[in-house]
Amino acid sequence: MKGVNIFLADGFEDVEALATNDVLRRGGVGTRLISISGEPFVQSSHGVTVSAEEMLQDIDSDHDGTCAEDIMIFPGGMPGSTNLAQCGRLIEMMNAHYAAGGSLAAICAAPGLVLSQLDGIEGKKFTCFEGFQDALIAKGCEYLTEPAVRCGRIVTGRSAGHAVSFALEILKLLKDEQTVRSVHHAMYLY
């Protein structure tokens, strides 16, 4: 799957989805907000309705030419993370995307619920919201309590409070250090 895609399920965490989208767009990255629900409007865990730009059923799942700069992003939140994890087509796409050389990013509950279904996750370092680490630990992954962790082509974030750190770590995969510093500075993250 080409591009930088943020997948939204009903119950997604507002800050984790929208701050990530904002930081990436500030850095000049074209993102797509994709609804997995079959409807263009997705409701966050705090009752905010967001209009997705595309819907999962309309997405081309061709993985030819996929590279590390093509990223599937999974915000956390409940029941959003559970809804992502229970979407069979999304999990199939995630596995094919990663196998084809694409990158993945997940924050909060999503690493434990979504990334734990990734073939080849074994041995990776990760972070997530405390209490959602067990499925990944059971697969031999190393749990860290950092705000954001990058391990190869996988970026994970701890919580809504670390959404900007998570997004900046994703931006580092896509852009040069000057761009990352410019976004950091423009947001007064001293």
N, C-alpha and C positions, 0 to 999 in steps of 0.2 A: 504494500500500500504506500503510495507516494504521498509526500507532504507531511505537515505537522497537524495532527488531528486530536482534538480533545473530545472525548466521549462522555455524553451527559445522559444519566439515567435519573428518573424521578427520585428525589431524595439526595441529590448530590450536594456536597458542601460548597456553599456560595464562594467563599474566599479562595478555597483551593482551586476551583475551576476558573473563576474570573480574574483573580490576581495572576495566575499563571498565564492566561490569555493576554492580559494587559502587559505584563513584563515582556513576553515574547514579541508582541506587536510593537512595543516601544523599541525593541532591538531590531526591528525591520523584518521580522519573521512572519510570513503569511500563515495564519492558522485557520482551521475550520472547526466550528462547534457542531458536533454531530449527535443527534438524538438517537438513542437506541429504542425508544418507546413506540415508534411508528407514527408519532405525532410531532409536529414542528415545535410545540411549546412544551418545555420541561420545567417542572417545579422543583425548586431546591428544598433542602431539609429545613429551611427557615421560611418557606412560603413565598419565595421570590420566583416569579415566572420568567424564564429566559427563552427567547426565540432562537432555536438552533438554525444554522445555515444550511444544513443538510440532514438527511435521515439515513440511518444505517442500511436500510433495504435498498437505497439508491446508490450506495457506494460501490465502486469497482474494486473488487478484492484481488485484482491481478497484482502479483508480487514481482513480476519481471522488472529488473532494474532497481529494485529496492536497495537502499544503502543506509548507512548509520545516521544520515541526516533526515531520514524519514522516521517520524516518531509517532507512536500511539500513546496518548496520555490519558490516565485514568484518575480523575479526582476521587477523593474519599467522601465521607459523609454516610449517614445511615438514614434510610435504607438504600441509598444510592450505590454504595459499594456492593451490597448484596445483589442488587438488581443487575449491576454489571457482571458480577460473577456467575449469575444464573442465565446469562444470555449466551446460549450455545454458539450462535454464529460469531459473536464477538470473540469468544475464547478460541474458536477455530482460526479466526483471522489473526489473532494475537500470535498464536503458535506458528502459523505460516509466515507471518511478517518477521518474526524474530529469526526463524530458520533461514529466511531469505537475506538476512543481514541488516534488518531494520532495528531501530532502538525502541525501548519502552520506558515509560515513566509512570509512577504511581505514588500516591500520597495518602497518609492517614490509614484508614482501614483497607484501602485498595491493594497495597502490597500483599497483605496476608490473605485476602479473599480472592483477588484476581491473579496476581503474579504467582501465587502458589500453584496455579494450574498450568504454568508454563513448563513445557518440556525443556530440560537443560538448565533449570534454575539452580540446581544443586551446586553448593559451594560458593554462591554469590554472597557478597556483603550487602546489607540492606538496613533501612530504618523504617519504622511505621509507628502508628499510634499504639501506645502501650496496651497490651491485651490482645493484639492481633498478630503477634509474631510467631505463635506456636506452629502453624502450618508450614511456615518457611524454615523454622528451626528443625522441624521433623524431616525436612528434605536436605539437611546438612548445610543450610545457610547460616551466616554469622550475623547476629542481630547487634546493631550499634545504636546508641542513643544520641546520635548527631542530628542536627536540623535537616540535613540533606546528605545523601550518600550516592556517589557514582561508582559503579562497578562495571567496567566495560561499557556495554551498550544499554545498561539499565540504570536509571536514576530513581531514587526513592526519597520521599519526604516524610517527616515525622507527623506534622499536624497543621491545622489552619494557621497557627501562629508562626509557622515556618514556611508558609506558601511562597513568599518572595525568595527566600534562600533556595527552595526547590526549583522555582522558575529560573533563577539565575544559573543554577547548575545545568539545567536543560539548555539555556542559552549558550553556555560554554561549549556544548556539543556542536552548536550550529554556527557560531560567529567567532570572530577573533577577540582577543583580550581587550582591545581598545573599545569595541562595541559593548562588551560586558561592563567595562569601567564607566563608559558614558551613561548607560542605563542606571548603573549603581549611583553615579553622581547626580543624575537628573532626578532621582527619587529621594535624594538626601539621605542615603544609607551610609552614613559615616560611622 
